[in-house]
Amino acid sequence: MLCCGKERAFFSNSIDFCILVDMYEYETKGVCASRIFFDLNDGIVRNVRFENGCNGNLKGIGALVEGLPAQDVIQKLRGTLCGRKPTSCPDQLAQALETAIAKQSAA
């Protein structure tokens, strides 16, 4: 559930509360996955989901980066290639995180 466009509402023991979570959608370039969705809150990566692409591998990437600092994820994944392509889904995730961090810094 979205509230205020930037927050997610969570429900626990009949108590409603919202926490600030920056949710992002990134359109990829040059890979099988078409979009990446993720949350970035206080520099921590959460809820990474790829649209299209290699389902099992991309779910694995999402699980591996869950809860990690974005800068660590960028450092590990930036420059990863897929075959002869100049990029890959992990590289696109790194680029998406860089874009999100830049947006947050500009705000």
LUMLOTOR-780448 format. One record per residue: x, y, z of N, C-alpha, C in turn. Coordinates in steps of 0.1 Angstrom, whole numbers. Layout:
BEGIN
<node n_u="X" n_v="Y" n_w="Z" ca_u="X" ca_v="Y" ca_w="Z" c_u="X" c_v="Y" c_w="Z"/>
...
% end
This chain:
BEGIN
<node n_u="8" n_v="-12" n_w="0" ca_u="0" ca_v="0" ca_w="0" c_u="9" c_v="12" c_w="0"/>
<node n_u="5" n_v="22" n_w="-8" ca_u="13" ca_v="35" ca_w="-8" c_u="5" c_v="45" c_w="0"/>
<node n_u="13" n_v="53" n_w="7" ca_u="7" ca_v="65" ca_w="13" c_u="16" c_v="76" c_w="12"/>
<node n_u="11" n_v="88" n_w="8" ca_u="19" ca_v="100" ca_w="6" c_u="29" c_v="98" c_w="-6"/>
<node n_u="27" n_v="88" n_w="-14" ca_u="35" ca_v="86" ca_w="-26" c_u="49" c_v="82" c_w="-24"/>
<node n_u="55" n_v="83" n_w="-12" ca_u="68" ca_v="79" ca_w="-9" c_u="69" c_v="69" c_w="3"/>
<node n_u="58" n_v="67" n_w="9" ca_u="59" ca_v="59" ca_w="21" c_u="51" c_v="46" c_w="19"/>
<node n_u="54" n_v="36" n_w="27" ca_u="46" ca_v="24" ca_w="27" c_u="39" c_v="23" c_w="40"/>
<node n_u="27" n_v="18" n_w="40" ca_u="20" ca_v="16" ca_w="52" c_u="22" c_v="1" c_w="56"/>
<node n_u="24" n_v="-1" n_w="69" ca_u="26" ca_v="-14" ca_w="74" c_u="15" c_v="-16" c_w="85"/>
<node n_u="10" n_v="-28" n_w="86" ca_u="-1" ca_v="-30" ca_w="96" c_u="4" c_v="-41" c_w="105"/>
<node n_u="4" n_v="-39" n_w="118" ca_u="8" ca_v="-49" ca_w="128" c_u="-1" c_v="-47" c_w="140"/>
<node n_u="-6" n_v="-58" n_w="145" ca_u="-15" ca_v="-59" ca_w="157" c_u="-25" c_v="-47" c_w="157"/>
<node n_u="-32" n_v="-45" n_w="146" ca_u="-42" ca_v="-35" ca_w="144" c_u="-37" c_v="-21" c_w="146"/>
<node n_u="-24" n_v="-19" n_w="145" ca_u="-18" ca_v="-5" ca_w="146" c_u="-13" c_v="-2" c_w="132"/>
<node n_u="-17" n_v="10" n_w="127" ca_u="-13" ca_v="14" ca_w="114" c_u="-1" c_v="24" c_w="116"/>
<node n_u="9" n_v="22" n_w="108" ca_u="20" ca_v="32" ca_w="108" c_u="27" c_v="33" c_w="95"/>
<node n_u="33" n_v="44" n_w="91" ca_u="40" ca_v="45" ca_w="79" c_u="55" c_v="48" c_w="82"/>
<node n_u="64" n_v="42" n_w="73" ca_u="78" ca_v="46" ca_w="74" c_u="82" c_v="51" c_w="60"/>
<node n_u="92" n_v="60" n_w="60" ca_u="96" ca_v="65" ca_w="48" c_u="105" c_v="55" c_w="41"/>
<node n_u="101" n_v="52" n_w="28" ca_u="109" ca_v="43" ca_w="20" c_u="109" c_v="49" c_w="6"/>
<node n_u="121" n_v="51" n_w="1" ca_u="122" ca_v="56" ca_w="-13" c_u="121" c_v="44" c_w="-22"/>
<node n_u="111" n_v="43" n_w="-30" ca_u="108" ca_v="32" ca_w="-40" c_u="112" c_v="37" c_w="-54"/>
<node n_u="120" n_v="28" n_w="-61" ca_u="125" ca_v="32" ca_w="-74" c_u="121" c_v="22" c_w="-84"/>
<node n_u="120" n_v="27" n_w="-96" ca_u="118" ca_v="18" ca_w="-108" c_u="128" c_v="23" c_w="-118"/>
<node n_u="136" n_v="14" n_w="-124" ca_u="147" ca_v="17" ca_w="-133" c_u="145" c_v="10" c_w="-146"/>
<node n_u="144" n_v="17" n_w="-157" ca_u="143" ca_v="10" ca_w="-170" c_u="157" c_v="6" c_w="-175"/>
<node n_u="160" n_v="-7" n_w="-177" ca_u="173" ca_v="-11" ca_w="-180" c_u="176" c_v="-9" c_w="-195"/>
<node n_u="189" n_v="-10" n_w="-199" ca_u="193" ca_v="-9" ca_w="-213" c_u="202" c_v="-20" c_w="-216"/>
<node n_u="200" n_v="-27" n_w="-227" ca_u="209" ca_v="-37" ca_w="-232" c_u="209" c_v="-51" c_w="-225"/>
<node n_u="199" n_v="-54" n_w="-217" ca_u="198" ca_v="-67" ca_w="-211" c_u="184" c_v="-73" c_w="-212"/>
<node n_u="182" n_v="-85" n_w="-208" ca_u="169" ca_v="-92" ca_w="-210" c_u="159" c_v="-86" c_w="-200"/>
<node n_u="163" n_v="-83" n_w="-188" ca_u="153" ca_v="-77" ca_w="-179" c_u="150" c_v="-63" c_w="-184"/>
<node n_u="137" n_v="-60" n_w="-183" ca_u="132" ca_v="-47" ca_w="-188" c_u="132" c_v="-36" c_w="-178"/>
<node n_u="130" n_v="-39" n_w="-165" ca_u="129" ca_v="-30" ca_w="-154" c_u="134" c_v="-36" c_w="-141"/>
<node n_u="139" n_v="-27" n_w="-132" ca_u="143" ca_v="-31" ca_w="-119" c_u="135" c_v="-23" c_w="-109"/>
<node n_u="129" n_v="-29" n_w="-99" ca_u="122" ca_v="-22" ca_w="-88" c_u="130" c_v="-25" c_w="-75"/>
<node n_u="131" n_v="-14" n_w="-67" ca_u="138" ca_v="-16" ca_w="-54" c_u="135" c_v="-5" c_w="-45"/>
<node n_u="138" n_v="-7" n_w="-32" ca_u="136" ca_v="3" ca_w="-22" c_u="150" c_v="7" c_w="-17"/>
<node n_u="152" n_v="20" n_w="-14" ca_u="165" ca_v="24" ca_w="-9" c_u="162" c_v="33" c_w="3"/>
<node n_u="165" n_v="29" n_w="15" ca_u="162" ca_v="36" ca_w="27" c_u="175" c_v="37" c_w="35"/>
<node n_u="179" n_v="49" n_w="38" ca_u="192" ca_v="52" ca_w="46" c_u="203" c_v="44" c_w="40"/>
<node n_u="204" n_v="44" n_w="26" ca_u="215" ca_v="37" ca_w="19" c_u="215" c_v="22" c_w="19"/>
<node n_u="204" n_v="16" n_w="24" ca_u="202" ca_v="2" ca_w="24" c_u="193" c_v="-3" c_w="13"/>
<node n_u="197" n_v="-13" n_w="6" ca_u="189" ca_v="-19" ca_w="-5" c_u="179" c_v="-29" c_w="0"/>
<node n_u="167" n_v="-28" n_w="-5" ca_u="156" ca_v="-37" ca_w="-1" c_u="147" c_v="-40" c_w="-12"/>
<node n_u="141" n_v="-52" n_w="-12" ca_u="130" ca_v="-55" ca_w="-21" c_u="133" c_v="-54" c_w="-36"/>
<node n_u="145" n_v="-59" n_w="-40" ca_u="149" ca_v="-58" ca_w="-54" c_u="141" c_v="-68" c_w="-62"/>
<node n_u="135" n_v="-64" n_w="-73" ca_u="127" ca_v="-72" ca_w="-82" c_u="130" c_v="-68" c_w="-96"/>
<node n_u="133" n_v="-78" n_w="-104" ca_u="135" ca_v="-76" ca_w="-119" c_u="123" c_v="-80" c_w="-126"/>
<node n_u="120" n_v="-73" n_w="-137" ca_u="109" ca_v="-77" ca_w="-146" c_u="115" c_v="-83" c_w="-158"/>
<node n_u="111" n_v="-95" n_w="-161" ca_u="116" ca_v="-103" ca_w="-173" c_u="131" c_v="-107" c_w="-170"/>
<node n_u="137" n_v="-113" n_w="-179" ca_u="151" ca_v="-118" ca_w="-177" c_u="151" c_v="-132" c_w="-171"/>
<node n_u="163" n_v="-137" n_w="-166" ca_u="165" ca_v="-150" ca_w="-161" c_u="159" c_v="-151" c_w="-147"/>
<node n_u="147" n_v="-156" n_w="-145" ca_u="140" ca_v="-155" ca_w="-133" c_u="147" c_v="-160" c_w="-121"/>
<node n_u="153" n_v="-172" n_w="-121" ca_u="160" ca_v="-177" ca_w="-109" c_u="172" c_v="-169" c_w="-106"/>
<node n_u="180" n_v="-166" n_w="-116" ca_u="192" ca_v="-158" ca_w="-113" c_u="189" c_v="-145" c_w="-107"/>
<node n_u="179" n_v="-138" n_w="-113" ca_u="176" ca_v="-125" ca_w="-108" c_u="170" c_v="-125" c_w="-94"/>
<node n_u="162" n_v="-135" n_w="-91" ca_u="157" ca_v="-136" ca_w="-77" c_u="169" c_v="-138" c_w="-68"/>
<node n_u="179" n_v="-146" n_w="-73" ca_u="191" ca_v="-148" ca_w="-64" c_u="198" c_v="-136" c_w="-62"/>
<node n_u="200" n_v="-127" n_w="-72" ca_u="207" ca_v="-115" ca_w="-70" c_u="199" c_v="-106" c_w="-60"/>
<node n_u="186" n_v="-106" n_w="-61" ca_u="178" ca_v="-98" ca_w="-52" c_u="180" c_v="-103" c_w="-38"/>
<node n_u="180" n_v="-116" n_w="-36" ca_u="182" ca_v="-122" ca_w="-22" c_u="196" c_v="-118" c_w="-17"/>
<node n_u="206" n_v="-119" n_w="-26" ca_u="220" ca_v="-117" ca_w="-21" c_u="222" c_v="-102" c_w="-17"/>
<node n_u="216" n_v="-93" n_w="-23" ca_u="218" ca_v="-79" ca_w="-20" c_u="208" c_v="-73" c_w="-10"/>
<node n_u="198" n_v="-81" n_w="-6" ca_u="188" ca_v="-76" ca_w="4" c_u="195" c_v="-72" c_w="17"/>
<node n_u="193" n_v="-60" n_w="21" ca_u="198" ca_v="-55" ca_w="34" c_u="212" c_v="-50" c_w="33"/>
<node n_u="219" n_v="-50" n_w="22" ca_u="232" ca_v="-45" ca_w="21" c_u="233" c_v="-30" c_w="18"/>
<node n_u="244" n_v="-23" n_w="22" ca_u="245" ca_v="-9" ca_w="18" c_u="246" c_v="-8" c_w="3"/>
<node n_u="240" n_v="2" n_w="-3" ca_u="240" ca_v="4" ca_w="-17" c_u="254" c_v="5" c_w="-23"/>
<node n_u="262" n_v="12" n_w="-16" ca_u="276" ca_v="14" ca_w="-21" c_u="284" c_v="1" c_w="-22"/>
<node n_u="281" n_v="-9" n_w="-13" ca_u="287" ca_v="-22" ca_w="-13" c_u="282" c_v="-30" c_w="-26"/>
<node n_u="269" n_v="-29" n_w="-28" ca_u="263" ca_v="-35" ca_w="-40" c_u="269" c_v="-30" c_w="-52"/>
<node n_u="270" n_v="-17" n_w="-53" ca_u="276" ca_v="-10" ca_w="-65" c_u="290" c_v="-15" c_w="-68"/>
<node n_u="298" n_v="-15" n_w="-57" ca_u="312" ca_v="-19" ca_w="-58" c_u="313" c_v="-33" c_w="-63"/>
<node n_u="304" n_v="-42" n_w="-58" ca_u="305" ca_v="-56" ca_w="-62" c_u="300" c_v="-59" c_w="-76"/>
<node n_u="290" n_v="-52" n_w="-80" ca_u="283" ca_v="-55" ca_w="-93" c_u="287" c_v="-47" c_w="-105"/>
<node n_u="292" n_v="-34" n_w="-103" ca_u="295" ca_v="-25" ca_w="-114" c_u="305" c_v="-32" c_w="-123"/>
<node n_u="302" n_v="-31" n_w="-136" ca_u="311" ca_v="-36" ca_w="-146" c_u="310" c_v="-51" c_w="-149"/>
<node n_u="301" n_v="-58" n_w="-143" ca_u="298" ca_v="-72" ca_w="-146" c_u="292" c_v="-73" c_w="-160"/>
<node n_u="297" n_v="-82" n_w="-168" ca_u="293" ca_v="-83" ca_w="-182" c_u="285" c_v="-96" c_w="-184"/>
<node n_u="276" n_v="-96" n_w="-194" ca_u="268" ca_v="-108" ca_w="-197" c_u="272" c_v="-112" c_w="-212"/>
<node n_u="280" n_v="-122" n_w="-213" ca_u="285" ca_v="-126" ca_w="-226" c_u="292" c_v="-115" c_w="-233"/>
<node n_u="288" n_v="-112" n_w="-245" ca_u="295" ca_v="-101" ca_w="-253" c_u="288" c_v="-88" c_w="-251"/>
<node n_u="278" n_v="-87" n_w="-243" ca_u="271" ca_v="-74" ca_w="-240" c_u="280" c_v="-65" c_w="-232"/>
<node n_u="279" n_v="-52" n_w="-234" ca_u="287" ca_v="-43" ca_w="-226" c_u="281" c_v="-40" c_w="-212"/>
<node n_u="271" n_v="-48" n_w="-208" ca_u="265" ca_v="-46" ca_w="-195" c_u="259" c_v="-60" c_w="-191"/>
<node n_u="252" n_v="-60" n_w="-180" ca_u="245" ca_v="-72" ca_w="-175" c_u="234" c_v="-67" c_w="-165"/>
<node n_u="226" n_v="-77" n_w="-161" ca_u="215" ca_v="-73" ca_w="-151" c_u="222" c_v="-68" c_w="-138"/>
<node n_u="232" n_v="-75" n_w="-133" ca_u="239" ca_v="-70" ca_w="-121" c_u="244" c_v="-56" c_w="-123"/>
<node n_u="251" n_v="-53" n_w="-135" ca_u="256" ca_v="-40" ca_w="-138" c_u="245" c_v="-30" c_w="-139"/>
<node n_u="234" n_v="-34" n_w="-144" ca_u="222" ca_v="-25" ca_w="-145" c_u="217" c_v="-21" c_w="-131"/>
<node n_u="217" n_v="-31" n_w="-122" ca_u="213" ca_v="-28" ca_w="-108" c_u="222" c_v="-18" c_w="-102"/>
<node n_u="235" n_v="-20" n_w="-104" ca_u="245" ca_v="-10" ca_w="-99" c_u="242" c_v="4" c_w="-104"/>
<node n_u="240" n_v="5" n_w="-117" ca_u="237" ca_v="18" ca_w="-123" c_u="224" c_v="23" c_w="-118"/>
<node n_u="214" n_v="15" n_w="-115" ca_u="201" ca_v="19" ca_w="-110" c_u="203" c_v="25" c_w="-96"/>
<node n_u="212" n_v="18" n_w="-88" ca_u="215" ca_v="23" ca_w="-74" c_u="222" c_v="36" c_w="-75"/>
<node n_u="232" n_v="38" n_w="-84" ca_u="239" ca_v="50" ca_w="-85" c_u="229" c_v="62" c_w="-89"/>
<node n_u="220" n_v="59" n_w="-98" ca_u="210" ca_v="69" ca_w="-102" c_u="201" c_v="73" c_w="-90"/>
<node n_u="197" n_v="63" n_w="-82" ca_u="189" ca_v="66" ca_w="-70" c_u="196" c_v="74" c_w="-60"/>
<node n_u="209" n_v="71" n_w="-58" ca_u="217" ca_v="78" ca_w="-48" c_u="218" c_v="93" c_w="-52"/>
<node n_u="221" n_v="94" n_w="-65" ca_u="222" ca_v="108" ca_w="-71" c_u="209" c_v="116" c_w="-69"/>
<node n_u="198" n_v="109" n_w="-71" ca_u="185" ca_v="116" ca_w="-69" c_u="183" c_v="120" c_w="-55"/>
<node n_u="186" n_v="111" n_w="-46" ca_u="185" ca_v="114" ca_w="-32" c_u="194" c_v="126" c_w="-27"/>
<node n_u="206" n_v="126" n_w="-33" ca_u="215" ca_v="137" ca_w="-29" c_u="211" c_v="150" c_w="-35"/>
<node n_u="204" n_v="150" n_w="-46" ca_u="199" ca_v="162" ca_w="-52" c_u="187" c_v="168" c_w="-45"/>
<node n_u="180" n_v="159" n_w="-38" ca_u="167" ca_v="163" ca_w="-32" c_u="169" c_v="171" c_w="-19"/>
% end
